[in-house]
Amino acid sequence: MLNLDLGTIAACTGGTLRGLDLRISSVSTDTRKLADGALFVALRGERHDAHDFLGAAAQAGAVAAVVERAVDCALPQVIVADSQRALGDIAAHVRRQRQLCVIGITGSNGKTTVKSLLAGILSRHAPTHFSAGSYNNEIGLPLTLLATPEDCRYVVLEMGAGKPGDIDYLVRIAQPQIGLVNNIAPAHLERMGSIEGIAETKGALYSGLPADGIAVINAGDAFAAYFASLAGERRVIRFGLDAGADVSARFSGNTVESCFTLVTRGGEVRVDLPLQGRHNVLNALAAASLALAAGVPLATIRSGLEVAVAVAGRTSRREHASGAMIIDDTYNANPASFAAAIDTLAESTGAKILVIGDMRELGREAWRLHADIGTLARHQGIDRLYAVGELSGAAAQAFGEQARHFSDQAGLIAALRSELVAGATLLVKGSRGSAMDKVVGALFADESGNGGRHAA
């Protein structure tokens, strides 16, 4: 619970207080989620202006508001130049007052999975707070910080970036002591300009760490050396599948498996990770490295990893009533995460069916990058490919005879019903804007009440 007076809020935001100098106990930007004693921050969006809802906010329990213009309302108001920036300023002020170990996680792929794995580990060691869902932007991250319980020791924050400067801004608010850029891959190229631009934007997490901060670096990433240069004299922990990394995995055979020995400079433990795929082994190594940086014992790291649950929409497995296995990887997509998903599907037995929607924001290279997905799937032994969306047509064309392309989801869903047989594995993936989660939902809606079973 917060205990802030409006005078302090006006001072840290550069705003002007109009009305009584009250104290607030929480902060919200949503009138539906206000508690008694809350401060309502009125944000302006493309379609809605929250300044129009101050009356509703007061009725819902708000005792004051942050606004960009004075509103005819009984609520005391802190008038600022930019409400969104003010939200960040308030969160940064609260962060400075608290003795917390803040861990920032960014990267092109795996952010949410690493965050969830790490939160599961840390919560076994000490009180831990972490960003819910994908509260990883300039609104969600400050709200997460402001909701941190008083007894909390660790805060795990996912940091997303859609344009240059985003990570630098979030780092200034969160002031993390430990940071990870999980990997760099083509994503948001329309706004970032190049993969080098993505690395520069994400790398602000390392350059923004304090002098005694710890940089956790993916040793296998193409930008590992660049990130190490940004870390400078700070302590660095490197992780990867190479045995030379500070944190690595040793396997019983020659293939990457979810059962492995976690090897660190301080010892080894056997881990049975309940998540499939090479990418999830790397995500587990990332989480383990962050936990080691935070001072967590190896035994606690192992126990946290071994009870991990797949994040919805991120290679989560669910058995259909027909006996087919459906892998839901519909949360988002870029070329690197597609390659990881194809690797996971290729490890399955029985018929392997890849179902894809368009990847967004890839700029001029979009058609070629989609074609690369089709080529990779064919080379990896995927049996059939189903595609929907204009750009995904390139993947179908590159895959060849066993591919089908659809102009809409209705046709795709109807065709997929014939693939729902025992022993088959269907992996469904696409960018969030492609709404491929609707395809997964429709396939399970066909079960006529038989229900699917969640697989470990």
N, C-alpha and C positions, 0 to 999 in steps of 0.2 A: 504494500500500500504506500502511495506517495503522501507526502506532507509538505506541499509547496504553496507559498502565498503568491498572489497575483503580482505583487510588487517585484518579487524575484523573477517571475516569468517575464514581466515587461522588461526588466533589466537584461536578462540573458538573450532576449529576442530583439532588443532595440526597439521595442514597441511602447505604446502609450496606454496607460490604464485609465479606463473610463468606468467609474463606479466604485463600489466598495472593494477594499483589499481583502478578499476572502482567501481561505485555504482550500485546495483541491486535493482529492485522494486518488484520482486516476485520470487518464487521458484517453479520449476516443475521437474517431472521425466519423463514426456511424451512429445515427440516432437510435438504431435498433439494438445497440450493444452498450448503451450508457448505464452506468450504475449511479446510485445516489452519491453526490459529492464530486461528480466528474467534471472535467474541463472538456468542452466540445471544441474541436479545431475545425473551423469551417473551410473546407477545401473547394476550389473551383475546378471542375472537369470540363471535358468537351461538351457533355450533354447536360450536366447538372451543376448547380451552384448551391453549395450547402448553406450559404448565407440566407437562403430562403427558408431554411428549416430550423432556425434558432428557437422558434416557439415550440416546435415539436421536441427539440432537445431539452428545453426547460421542463416540459411535461414528463419527459423520460428520466429526469433526475439530474441533469446538468445544472451546476451552480454558477458557471461562468463560461465564456467563449473566447477563442482567439479568432479575430476577423481581420479582413483587409479593408473594410469600411464599416463605419458605425451603423448599427442596425437598430431600428426602433423596437426595442425589446427590453424587458426588465432585467435581463442578465447583465452582470458586470462584464465588460469586454476589454481585452487587450488588443489594441489596433496595431497591426504590423504591415509591412510592405508586401510580404509573401507568406501566406499561411503555411504552405508546405515547408518552406525553409525554417519557419518558426518551430514547426514540429520537430525538425532535426536539431534545432538549437536547444530546445527544452530537453530532448533526450541526451544530447551531449553534456548539458549541465548536470543532469542526474547521474550520468555515467562518471563524471569527475568526482562526484561526492561519494561514490560507492567503492568499497574494496572488493573487486571482482576479478576473476581470471576470465577474460573475454577471448574467445577463439573465433577467428573469422575464416570462412571457407568460401572460395570462389573457384571458377574454372568453367570450361565449356560443357563438360559432362560429369555426372556423378555427384554433384554438390549435395543434393537432397539425400541421397543414399549415404554418403559419408557423414553428413550431419546426423542422420538417424542412428547410424552405427555408433558414432562418437557419443551422442547423448545417452544411448543405452549403456555404454561403458561407464561414463562419468557418473551417471545417476546411481550406480552401484557403489561409488566411492564417496560422494558428497552431494549435497543438494544442487541440482542442475536445472537450468532454464534454457529453453531453445526455441528457435523460431518455428511457429506452427505452419504446416503446409509449405507454401512458397512465399512466406512473408520476407522476401529478400530484396525489396526495392526501397526507394527513398521514403515510402510511407510505412511499409510493413516492418522494416528494420527498426526505426525509431519506436514504433508501437511495441515491438517485442522488448526492447530495452526498458521502456517505461512500465512494462508489466512484470518486470523481474521481482520475485518475492524477496522480502527483506533478509531471509536466512540463506539466500543463494550463495554458492561459492563459485560455480562455473556458469558461464553464459555462452552458448554455441549459436553463432549467427551465420546463416547463409547469406551470401552477397551476390546479387545478380547484376549484370551490366547489359544494357541495350545500346549504349552509345559511349563515346570517349568521355572520360571524367567521372563516370558513375561510381566506380570502385573507390577512387580518391575521396569522393564526397562521403560515401558510407564509412570509410575508414576514419575520417575526421570525426564522425559522430560516435562510432563504436569504440575507438581507441583500443584495438585488440593487442594483447601481448603475444599471441601465437597466431600464425597465419599459414594458410595453404592455398595454392593455386593447383587444383587437382590435375588439370591438363589443359591443353590449348588445341582447339579444332575449329574448322570453318563454321561460324555461326554469326548471325546478325551482320553478315558482310556488307549488306546494303548501307548500314550506318557506320560500321567500324572501318570500312575501306579495304582492309587486308588482314591476313592472319597475323602479320606483325603488329598491326594496330590493335588486334584483340589481345595479344601478349602484353603490349604496353599498357593497355587499360587495366587488365587483370593484375599485372605486376605491381600496380600501385599499392596493393596489399602489403607486399614485402618492403617497399621503400617507406611505407607509413608506419611500420612497427617501431616501437621504442628501441633505444640502444641495447637494452637487455632483453629484447624480444627474441622469439624463436621462429625461424622460417622453416617450414616443412616443405620439401621439394620433391616432386616426382622425378626420380633419376632417369627414367626412361623417356621423358617428354623432350621434344625437340628443342624446347626453350629452357631446359634445365640450367645450362651455363649462364644464360641471360638472367634468369631469376636469381642465381647465386650471386651475380654481380650486383643486383639490386639489394640483396640482403647485406652486402658489404661485410662489416665486422661482426654482424649479429651471428648468434649460434645457428647452425643449419643442421637439420636432420633429413637425410635423403632416404627415400624408400623406393623399392622396385623389385622386379623378379630376378634381377642380376644379384648374385651372391655378394658382390662388392658393396652393395648399398648398406646403410646403417640399419635399416629394417627390411627384411626380405622374407620370402617363402621358400621352403624346401619341400619338394614333392617326392613321393615314394617311387614314382615312375618317371617317364619322360614327358608326360603331358601335365598341363595345368589343371589341378583338381581342387574342389572345394574343401577337401580334407588335406591339411598341410601342416608343416612345422613352421611356426612364426619364429624367425631368427632375428635377434637384436644384439646390440653390443653388451647388454646386461644379462643375457640368458636366452633360453628357448622354451617354447611351450607348444604342445600339439593342439591344433584348432580344427574343429569340425564345423565349418561355416555352412549354415542352412540356406545359402544363396548360390545360385548357379552362375557359371560363366567366368572367364578370365578377368573381365572388367570388374566383377564384384570381388575377386581376390585382391585386385589392386585397390579397390575402394576400402577393403578391410585393412590392407597394409597402411593406407592413408590414415584411417581412423586410429589404428594402433599407434602410429607415429605421433599423431596429435595427442593421444592419451599419455604416451610416454613423456612428451614435452610438458604435459600438465602434471606430471608426477604420480601417475597411476601405476600400481604394481602389475606385473605381467599376468598374474593369476586372475586379477579383476578384468583385465583386457580380454583374456580368453573367455571368461564366463559371459561377458557382455556380447562378444561376437557370436557365441554359440547359441544365443537365444534371439538372434536378429530375425526380423520379419521383413519381407519384401515390401517396399513402399508401393502403394497403389499406383498402377500405370507405369511402373518401372520394372519390367521383366518379372512381374508377379504372375505366378502360375495358378491356374484354376482348372480343375477337371470338369468337363462337360458331361451331362447325363448320358451322352452317346458313348462315352469312353475316350473321346478325343481330349487332348490337353491343349488349352489355349493360354498362350503367354501374352499377357497384356503389357505392352510397352508403349502405350499411347500418349503418355504425358507430354512428350516433346521429341524432337528429332533433329539431328544434323548428321553430316556424313560420318563422323567418327563414332557417334552412338549407334548409327545404323550398322556400321561394320562390327561393332561389339555384339549387337543383337543377332546378326547373321552368324557370328561365331557360336553364340549360345544355341541357336536353332540347329546348327550343323552337328552339334554334339548329341542331338536327340536320336532315338531309334524310331523305326517306322517311317511313314510318309512325313516329309518336312515341307510345310507350306508357308510361304512368306506373303503377308498381306500388307500392302503399303499405301500410304497417302503421301501427299506432297510435303516436301521440306520447304519452309518459308525463309525469306530474307537472305537468299544466297546470291543475289545480284546477277551479273552477266554470266557467271559460271553455272547457273542453276541447272540447265539442261544437261551439261556434261556430268555434273556431280550426281544427278539422278541416274544417268546411264551407267556410271561407275557402280552404283548400287546393284543394278541388274547384272552387270558383268561379275561382280564379286559373288553374288548369290549363286550364279551358275557355276563358278569355279569351286565354290564351297560345297557343292553337291546338294543344294536345295532342289527339291523335286518339282515344285510348281510355284509360280509367282502370280499373285492377283494384285492389280493396281487400280487406284481410283484417283482422279485428278489429272489436270493437263500435264504437269511436269512429270508425274509418275509414269506417263506414257513412254518416256525415254528409258526408264528402267525395264518396262515390259518389252520394249523393242530390243534392248541389249540382252535380255535374258533368253529370248528366242521362242521356239515353238510352244513350250510348256507355260507360257505366260498369257494372261488375259487382262485386258484393260477395259475399265468401265467409266462411263461419264458421270455416274452418280452412285451413291451408296446403296440405294435400293436394289439396283442390278447386281452390285457386288455381294450384298448380303444373301440374295436369292441363290447366287452361284455357290457361295461358300457352304450352304447347307449340305451339299453333296459331299463335302470334304469332312463332315463331322462323323467320323467312324472311329471305332476303338483302335488305339495304337497310333493314330495320326497326331501330329503336333502342328498347331497353327500359331505363328507369331504375328501379332498385329501392331503396326507402328506407323507414326506420322507426326508431323508438327502439331502443336496444340490447335492451331487454326484449321487443321484438316479434320478435327473432331472425330478421329478414328475410335475414340472411346464409345461412340454411338454404335459402331459396328460390333464391338465386343458386347455391349449391352443388348443389342438385337439378337445376337447368337444365343445368349443365355436366356433371353425372353422366350425363345422357341422351346425351352425345355418343358413347357406345359406343367409347371409345378414340380417337376422331378428334382430340380435344384442341382447346382454344381457343388463340388467339394473343393475347398481350398487345399492346394498341395503345399508341402513344406518347401 
